[in-house]
Amino acid sequence: MIKRLSICFHILVCMILTTGCWDEREINDQAIVLGWGFDQNEDGDYIGSAQIVVPGEVGEKSSGQGKGYMVETATGKSLLDVTQNLQTKLSRKVFLSHQKVIIIGERLAKNGISNILDLYSREPELPIRTNFFVLKNGDALEFMEVEYKMEDMPSTAAKKMFQSTSGPESTTFKDFLESASSEGISPTLPILEIISSKEGEKDTETFRLGGRAIFNQDLELVGFLSYRESVDRLWIINKLNTHKFTTNLVEEKGNVGILGMKFNSKVQPIIQNDQLEFHITLSGTGVVRENNTALDLKQPKNLQIIERSYNKNLQEHMLSTITKVQKEYKTDIFGFGQFVHKKYPRKWKLWKKDWSNIFSDANITVNVDINIDRTGVTGSSLHLKESEIQK
């Protein structure tokens, strides 16, 4: 009996170890796409550009053996059509599960990207956590053809740029889809920009991370935030981790730079006489990293001067950003509608269909409270003479 059980056990182990996957695919038969670019021409046709791994050349840039990728394009009446037409140019099967980024050209973004969301939500092979970007002032194909010296793949570089600067925020396809399908908030995407670069005496191109692209509820691009304005948005939605600020002091000559942290946001909607108001309270702490004034920061009164200047300047900048979004774009990218929905659910049912206009007419006040709690190892700049230091 024991012998029979032993034989059965060994047979079972062998069956498990030798079992193959029903959908197994040979890696040598796959065209691995790391980056997809989508554009639209003047005739309304879609243009797809794929950044595809070149086997044997990844990591060989320094030896002069060529790039680790190739770029192939195709056009079509739909995105599915683009993929099919792309396949006719490749000897290997298009493999999309390793995608790192999707780049949307500005023209297509302005015309609307709902078709892209529909394709990605239906196709099981497409990774739902792929990072989304909009290329400002250009076509996605331009990005696909720009080399990036620090990474083998430009697609990888774009993803790493965003991860190193965005703090806790993420903008994957999943995140964008959730925002697009939610009431009381409009979605945004990070921006990439192609810029000129100098390599010795040769002019080249590279790219950088910009601010945010703003979409309305029809998923059409309506405007942009600068990088600095996108920081304001992060603070309001409580997703700002750390950020370096520099400001000119109101009462003194020069500027002071701080590392801000422990950011917090509180948004309070108030309805009075059918008029909507939002009271926003923003707080955080700061550590002085640069002092280009004559102030001795060991003196508490001088720290108060810095705090007053920062609170005033940050409040003005925040109001400017909110007013720009309210009046120019009439698109609630801060999620203020969700606060109204939570506090005034009955009122929200009446307002939600006309929320863009109600949001743009709301009165908004902002109060900023930054507390400077550390100044570094010195009180004043070391190059100043004793007589120049303001105690």
C-alpha positions in Angstrom: 0.0 0.0 0.0 2.8 2.4 0.9 4.6 1.5 -2.3 1.6 2.3 -4.4 1.1 5.6 -2.6 4.7 6.5 -3.2 4.4 5.7 -7.0 1.3 7.8 -7.3 2.9 10.7 -5.5 5.9 10.6 -7.8 3.7 10.4 -10.9 1.7 13.4 -9.7 4.9 15.5 -9.1 6.1 14.6 -12.6 2.8 15.7 -14.1 3.0 19.1 -12.3 6.6 19.8 -13.3 6.0 18.8 -17.0 2.8 20.7 -17.5 3.0 23.5 -20.1 0.9 26.6 -20.5 -2.0 26.3 -23.0 -1.2 29.8 -24.4 2.6 29.5 -24.3 4.4 31.8 -26.8 8.0 31.6 -27.8 9.9 34.8 -26.9 11.8 34.6 -30.2 8.5 34.9 -32.0 7.3 38.1 -30.3 7.7 41.7 -31.3 7.8 43.2 -27.8 6.2 46.7 -27.8 7.4 49.0 -24.9 5.8 52.2 -26.1 2.8 53.1 -28.1 2.2 56.5 -29.7 -1.2 57.5 -31.1 -1.8 60.5 -33.4 -4.5 61.6 -35.8 -4.0 63.1 -39.3 -6.0 65.8 -40.9 -8.3 63.2 -42.6 -9.2 61.8 -39.2 -7.3 58.5 -39.6 -5.3 57.2 -36.6 -1.5 56.9 -36.8 0.1 54.4 -34.5 3.8 54.3 -33.7 5.3 51.4 -31.8 8.7 51.4 -30.0 9.8 47.7 -30.4 12.7 45.9 -28.7 15.4 44.9 -31.0 16.8 41.5 -29.7 20.5 41.4 -29.1 21.0 45.2 -29.1 19.5 46.2 -25.8 22.2 47.7 -23.6 24.7 47.8 -26.5 24.5 51.5 -27.3 27.9 52.2 -25.7 29.6 49.7 -28.0 28.2 51.3 -31.1 26.2 48.3 -32.2 23.0 50.4 -32.6 19.9 51.2 -30.7 18.1 48.7 -28.6 14.8 49.5 -30.3 13.1 50.2 -33.6 10.1 52.4 -34.4 7.4 51.2 -36.8 4.2 53.0 -37.8 0.9 52.2 -39.3 -2.4 54.0 -40.1 -6.0 53.0 -39.8 -9.6 54.0 -39.4 -9.6 52.7 -35.8 -7.0 51.7 -33.3 -7.6 48.1 -33.8 -7.1 48.7 -37.5 -3.8 50.3 -36.8 -2.6 47.3 -34.8 -3.6 45.0 -37.6 -1.8 47.1 -40.2 1.3 47.3 -38.0 1.4 43.5 -37.9 1.7 43.3 -41.7 5.1 45.1 -41.4 6.6 42.8 -38.7 8.0 39.3 -38.9 7.1 38.6 -35.3 3.7 38.7 -33.5 3.0 42.1 -31.9 3.2 41.5 -28.1 1.6 44.3 -26.0 1.7 43.0 -22.4 5.1 44.7 -21.6 4.1 48.2 -22.6 5.5 50.9 -20.4 3.9 54.1 -21.8 1.2 55.4 -24.1 1.9 58.8 -25.7 -1.0 60.8 -27.1 -0.2 63.5 -29.7 -1.8 66.9 -29.0 -4.0 66.9 -32.1 -5.6 63.6 -31.2 -5.9 64.7 -27.5 -7.9 67.8 -28.6 -10.2 65.6 -30.8 -10.9 63.2 -27.9 -9.3 60.0 -26.6 -12.4 58.0 -25.7 -11.6 55.4 -28.4 -8.3 54.7 -26.8 -9.9 54.0 -23.5 -12.5 51.8 -25.1 -9.8 49.7 -26.8 -7.7 49.3 -23.7 -10.6 48.5 -21.5 -11.7 45.6 -23.7 -8.4 44.0 -24.7 -7.1 41.6 -22.0 -3.6 41.6 -23.3 -3.1 45.3 -22.9 -1.7 46.2 -19.4 -4.2 48.3 -17.4 -1.3 50.0 -15.5 0.4 51.4 -18.5 1.4 55.0 -18.0 -0.4 57.7 -20.1 1.2 60.9 -21.3 0.3 63.8 -23.7 3.0 65.2 -26.0 2.6 68.9 -26.0 3.1 70.8 -29.3 3.8 67.7 -31.3 2.9 64.2 -32.5 3.6 61.1 -30.5 5.7 59.8 -33.4 8.2 62.6 -32.8 8.7 61.3 -29.2 9.2 57.7 -30.3 12.1 58.8 -32.5 13.9 60.9 -29.9 16.8 59.1 -28.3 17.5 59.4 -24.5 21.1 58.9 -23.4 20.5 57.7 -19.9 18.2 54.8 -20.8 18.2 52.1 -23.4 14.5 52.9 -24.2 12.9 56.4 -24.3 9.7 54.8 -23.1 11.4 53.6 -19.9 12.9 57.1 -19.4 9.5 58.8 -19.6 8.1 56.4 -17.0 11.1 56.9 -14.6 10.9 60.7 -15.0 7.3 60.7 -13.8 7.9 58.3 -10.9 10.8 60.4 -9.6 8.8 63.7 -9.5 5.2 62.9 -9.0 5.3 61.8 -5.4 2.4 59.5 -4.5 0.4 60.3 -7.6 0.1 57.8 -10.4 -1.4 58.3 -13.8 -1.9 54.9 -15.4 -4.6 53.9 -17.7 -6.5 52.5 -14.7 -6.2 55.9 -12.9 -7.3 57.9 -15.9 -10.3 55.6 -16.5 -11.4 55.9 -12.9 -11.3 59.7 -13.1 -13.0 59.8 -16.4 -15.9 57.7 -15.1 -16.2 59.5 -11.8 -18.6 62.4 -11.1 -17.3 65.6 -9.7 -13.8 65.5 -11.1 -12.3 65.7 -14.5 -9.2 63.8 -15.5 -5.7 65.0 -16.3 -2.5 63.5 -17.8 1.2 64.4 -17.4 2.8 66.2 -20.2 6.0 65.4 -22.1 7.8 68.1 -24.2 10.5 67.7 -26.8 13.3 70.3 -26.2 16.6 71.2 -27.8 19.8 69.9 -26.3 23.5 70.4 -26.9 25.9 67.5 -27.4 29.3 69.1 -27.9 28.8 71.4 -30.9 25.9 69.4 -32.2 22.3 70.4 -31.7 20.1 67.4 -30.7 16.7 66.8 -29.2 15.6 65.3 -25.9 12.5 65.5 -23.8 11.4 66.5 -20.4 8.4 66.2 -18.1 6.1 69.2 -18.2 2.9 70.0 -16.3 -0.6 68.5 -16.8 -3.0 68.2 -19.7 -6.6 69.0 -18.7 -9.5 67.0 -20.2 -13.2 67.7 -20.0 -15.8 65.1 -19.3 -15.9 64.2 -23.1 -12.2 63.3 -22.8 -11.2 66.2 -25.0 -8.0 68.2 -24.2 -9.0 71.7 -23.2 -5.8 73.2 -21.8 -2.5 72.8 -19.9 -1.1 73.5 -16.5 2.6 74.4 -16.2 4.8 72.2 -14.0 4.5 74.7 -11.1 0.7 74.9 -11.5 0.5 71.2 -11.4 2.2 71.3 -8.0 -0.6 73.5 -6.8 -3.1 70.9 -8.0 -1.2 68.1 -6.2 -1.3 70.1 -2.9 -5.1 70.7 -3.2 -5.9 67.1 -3.9 -3.6 66.0 -1.0 -1.1 64.2 -3.1 1.9 66.4 -2.7 4.8 64.7 -1.0 7.8 67.0 -1.0 8.7 70.0 -3.2 11.4 72.7 -3.3 10.1 76.3 -3.3 12.0 79.6 -3.8 10.4 82.9 -3.1 11.5 86.6 -3.0 10.9 88.0 0.4 8.3 90.8 0.6 10.1 92.8 3.3 13.8 92.1 2.4 16.1 91.9 -0.6 16.9 88.5 -1.9 15.2 85.1 -1.8 15.0 82.0 0.4 14.6 78.4 -0.8 12.9 75.7 1.3 12.2 72.0 1.1 8.5 71.7 1.8 7.0 68.6 3.3 4.1 67.3 5.4 1.6 69.0 3.1 -2.1 68.8 4.0 -5.3 70.1 2.3 -8.8 70.7 3.6 -11.6 71.7 1.2 -14.8 72.9 2.8 -17.9 73.6 0.5 -20.5 76.1 1.8 -23.8 77.0 0.2 -25.4 80.3 1.2 -28.4 81.7 -0.6 -27.8 79.1 -3.4 -24.3 80.5 -3.9 -21.5 78.0 -3.7 -18.3 78.8 -1.9 -15.1 76.8 -1.3 -12.8 77.5 1.6 -9.4 75.8 1.1 -6.9 75.5 3.9 -3.4 74.4 3.0 -0.6 73.7 5.4 2.9 72.3 5.5 6.3 72.5 7.0 9.5 73.7 5.5 13.3 73.4 6.0 15.5 76.2 4.8 17.9 75.0 2.1 19.1 78.3 0.7 19.3 81.8 2.2 20.2 84.6 -0.2 19.3 87.4 2.2 21.1 89.1 5.1 18.7 87.6 7.6 20.1 85.7 10.6 17.7 82.7 10.6 18.6 81.9 14.2 16.4 84.8 15.2 12.7 83.7 15.5 11.5 87.1 14.2 13.4 86.5 11.0 11.8 83.1 10.5 8.4 84.8 10.8 9.4 87.2 8.0 10.1 84.2 5.8 6.8 82.5 6.8 4.8 85.6 6.0 6.3 86.0 2.6 5.8 82.3 1.7 2.2 82.3 2.9 1.4 85.4 0.9 3.2 84.3 -2.3 1.9 80.7 -2.2 -1.7 81.9 -1.6 -1.5 84.3 -4.5 -0.1 81.6 -6.8 -2.7 79.1 -5.7 -5.6 81.5 -6.4 -4.1 82.3 -9.8 -4.0 78.6 -10.7 -7.5 77.9 -9.5 -8.9 81.0 -11.3 -7.1 79.9 -14.5 -8.8 76.5 -14.3 -12.2 78.0 -13.4 -12.5 80.7 -15.9 -10.4 79.5 -18.9 -11.1 75.8 -18.8 -14.3 75.5 -16.7 -13.2 72.0 -15.8 -13.0 70.7 -12.2 -9.7 68.9 -12.0 -9.5 69.3 -8.2 -12.5 67.1 -7.3 -14.4 70.0 -5.7 -17.6 68.4 -7.0 -17.0 65.3 -4.9 -16.9 67.4 -1.8 -20.2 68.9 -2.7 -21.6 65.5 -3.4 -20.5 64.3 0.0 -21.8 67.2 2.0 -24.9 68.2 0.0 -26.1 65.1 -1.8 -29.5 66.4 -2.7 -28.0 69.6 -4.1 -25.5 67.6 -6.1 -28.3 65.8 -7.9 -29.6 69.1 -9.2 -26.1 70.5 -10.0 -24.1 67.7 -11.5 -25.4 68.0 -15.1 -24.3 71.7 -15.1 -21.3 71.3 -12.8 -18.7 72.9 -15.2 -20.7 76.2 -15.1 -21.4 76.1 -11.4 -17.8 75.3 -10.6 -16.6 78.2 -12.7 -18.9 80.6 -10.9 -18.0 79.4 -7.3 -16.3 81.8 -4.9 -13.1 80.3 -3.7 -10.8 81.5 -0.8 -7.4 80.0 0.0 -5.5 80.2 3.2 -1.9 78.9 3.3 0.1 78.2 6.5 3.7 77.1 6.1 5.7 76.6 9.2 9.5 76.8 9.0 10.8 74.4 11.6 14.5 74.0 10.6 17.1 76.3 9.1 20.1 74.1 8.6 23.4 74.3 10.4 24.0 78.1 9.9 21.8 81.1 10.7 23.1 83.5 8.1 25.1 83.1 4.9 28.7 82.4 5.7 30.1 84.8 3.1 28.5 87.8 4.9 30.5 90.0 7.2 29.3 90.5 10.7 28.2 94.0 10.0 26.1 92.9 7.0 24.0 90.3 9.0 20.6 91.4 10.0 19.9 90.2 13.5 
